[in-house]
Amino acid sequence: MIIDIRQHRLPHVLTGTLIFTCLISFVIVAVMSGNPAPLLRAVIAGVITMTTLLIIALSLPGQLGLGDVTLVGVITASLAWLSWYAAAHGLIVGLTLQGVLGFLARARSRSRTALPMGPALLAGWLAAILASGWLQPGYLM
């Protein structure tokens, strides 16, 4: 996310690798466990959010980068692997945080200040992970 903060750009090499790694990992776990439900949930959530943000990015050129579109798909898919609630929670927290930061930046400088979206999305992802209890000791046992 340092790249996004400094250059306001999320390289597709980074976000594409994240998507590929997530999907391959999810497929392996789904095959080994014999339970495809989390995989389907993750793919559906990722595709829906990526498509929605892609439409927004194409409708409002210069407001939302395609790297952000890809990152939100990865974040939503990885959270949807846990549950629909985690996916919605992470997305809502990340977008709300971005909105609050944008409002504060706009109120402070009175000019259009471009803010990177990646850090806010990752903060929402982390908040959803912590809220789901996945990082609690003994969760996987």
C-alpha positions as CSV (number, residue, x, y, z in Angstrom):
1,M,0.0,0.0,0.0
2,I,3.0,2.2,0.2
3,I,2.9,2.4,-3.6
4,D,-0.7,3.6,-3.5
5,I,0.1,6.2,-0.9
6,R,3.2,7.6,-2.7
7,Q,2.1,7.2,-6.3
8,H,-1.7,6.9,-6.1
9,R,-1.4,3.8,-8.2
10,L,-1.9,0.1,-7.5
11,P,0.0,-2.0,-10.1
12,H,-1.9,-4.7,-11.8
13,V,1.0,-7.0,-11.2
14,L,0.4,-6.7,-7.5
15,T,-3.4,-6.9,-7.5
16,G,-3.5,-9.6,-10.3
17,T,-1.1,-11.7,-8.2
18,L,-3.3,-11.3,-5.2
19,I,-6.4,-12.4,-7.1
20,F,-4.6,-15.4,-8.7
21,T,-3.1,-16.5,-5.4
22,C,-6.4,-16.2,-3.5
23,L,-8.4,-18.1,-6.1
24,I,-5.9,-20.9,-6.4
25,S,-5.7,-21.2,-2.6
26,F,-9.5,-21.3,-2.4
27,V,-9.9,-23.9,-5.1
28,I,-7.3,-26.1,-3.4
29,V,-9.0,-25.8,0.0
30,A,-12.5,-26.4,-1.6
31,V,-11.3,-29.5,-3.4
32,M,-9.5,-30.9,-0.3
33,S,-12.5,-30.2,2.0
34,G,-15.2,-31.2,-0.5
35,N,-17.1,-28.1,0.3
36,P,-17.4,-25.7,-2.6
37,A,-19.8,-23.2,-0.8
38,P,-17.1,-20.8,0.4
39,L,-15.4,-20.8,-3.0
40,L,-18.7,-20.0,-4.8
41,R,-19.5,-17.3,-2.2
42,A,-16.0,-15.8,-2.6
43,V,-16.2,-15.8,-6.4
44,I,-19.7,-14.3,-6.5
45,A,-18.9,-11.5,-4.0
46,G,-15.6,-10.7,-5.8
47,V,-17.2,-10.5,-9.3
48,I,-20.1,-8.5,-8.1
49,T,-18.0,-5.9,-6.3
50,M,-15.4,-5.7,-9.1
51,T,-18.1,-5.3,-11.7
52,T,-19.9,-2.6,-9.7
53,L,-16.7,-0.6,-9.1
54,L,-15.6,-1.1,-12.7
55,I,-18.9,0.5,-13.9
56,I,-18.3,3.4,-11.5
57,A,-14.6,3.8,-12.6
58,L,-15.6,3.9,-16.3
59,S,-18.5,6.3,-15.6
60,L,-16.3,8.7,-13.6
61,P,-12.9,8.7,-15.3
62,G,-10.1,9.8,-13.0
63,Q,-12.0,9.3,-9.8
64,L,-11.4,5.6,-9.2
65,G,-8.4,3.6,-10.5
66,L,-8.6,0.2,-12.0
67,G,-6.1,-1.0,-9.4
68,D,-8.6,-0.1,-6.7
69,V,-11.3,-2.0,-8.6
70,T,-9.1,-5.1,-8.7
71,L,-8.1,-4.7,-5.0
72,V,-11.7,-4.4,-3.9
73,G,-12.5,-7.6,-5.7
74,V,-9.7,-9.4,-3.9
75,I,-10.6,-8.0,-0.5
76,T,-14.3,-8.9,-0.9
77,A,-13.6,-12.4,-2.2
78,S,-11.2,-13.1,0.6
79,L,-13.7,-11.9,3.2
80,A,-16.6,-13.7,1.5
81,W,-14.6,-16.9,2.0
82,L,-15.3,-16.4,5.7
83,S,-19.0,-15.2,5.3
84,W,-21.3,-12.8,3.5
85,Y,-21.3,-10.7,6.7
86,A,-17.5,-10.4,6.8
87,A,-17.5,-9.3,3.1
88,A,-20.2,-6.7,3.6
89,H,-18.5,-5.5,6.9
90,G,-15.1,-5.1,5.3
91,L,-16.4,-3.3,2.2
92,I,-18.6,-0.9,4.2
93,V,-15.9,-0.1,6.7
94,G,-13.3,0.5,4.0
95,L,-15.6,2.7,1.8
96,T,-16.9,4.6,4.8
97,L,-13.3,5.3,6.0
98,Q,-12.4,6.5,2.5
99,G,-15.4,8.8,2.5
100,V,-14.6,10.3,5.9
101,L,-10.9,10.8,5.0
102,G,-12.0,12.4,1.7
103,F,-14.4,14.7,3.5
104,L,-11.7,15.7,6.1
105,A,-9.1,16.3,3.3
106,R,-11.6,18.4,1.4
107,A,-12.6,20.4,4.4
108,R,-9.0,21.0,5.4
109,S,-7.5,22.1,2.1
110,R,-10.6,23.5,0.2
111,S,-9.2,21.9,-3.0
112,R,-9.5,18.6,-4.7
113,T,-7.1,16.3,-3.1
114,A,-6.7,12.9,-4.5
115,L,-6.5,10.2,-1.8
116,P,-5.3,6.7,-2.3
117,M,-8.1,4.2,-1.7
118,G,-6.0,1.1,-1.1
119,P,-5.1,1.8,2.6
120,A,-8.8,2.4,3.5
121,L,-9.9,-0.8,1.8
122,L,-7.2,-2.8,3.6
123,A,-8.2,-1.2,6.9
124,G,-11.8,-2.3,6.2
125,W,-10.5,-5.8,5.4
126,L,-8.5,-6.0,8.7
127,A,-11.5,-4.7,10.7
128,A,-13.7,-7.4,9.2
129,I,-11.1,-10.1,9.9
130,L,-10.8,-9.0,13.5
131,A,-14.6,-8.7,13.9
132,S,-15.1,-12.2,12.5
133,G,-12.9,-13.6,15.2
134,W,-10.7,-15.4,12.7
135,L,-7.5,-14.3,14.4
136,Q,-8.6,-15.5,17.8
137,P,-6.5,-18.3,19.3
138,G,-8.1,-21.7,18.7
139,Y,-10.4,-20.6,15.9
140,L,-9.0,-23.1,13.4
141,M,-8.8,-26.0,15.9
